[in-house]
Amino acid sequence: MSEKEILDLQDKIDRGLQLAEERMLQEKALHDENVVVQTMDGTIQRISAKQAMSSLAV
């Protein structure tokens, strides 16, 4: 596999993961559910999916 093919594959994987995360958050927000996230300082928190979606949009 060439370097370009590897980079293209990695790009497709990254876009697929991003799309899956967005869809999961939308579904959880629809049902007023929470998600578990890790903050920049390493602490684990439960936040609403709506809050997680708004922080990703920024």
Secondary structure, DSSP 8 states (H G I E B T S, - for coil): --HHHHHHHHHHHHHHHHHHHHHHHHHHHHTT-EEEEE-TTS-EEEEEHHHHHHHHH-
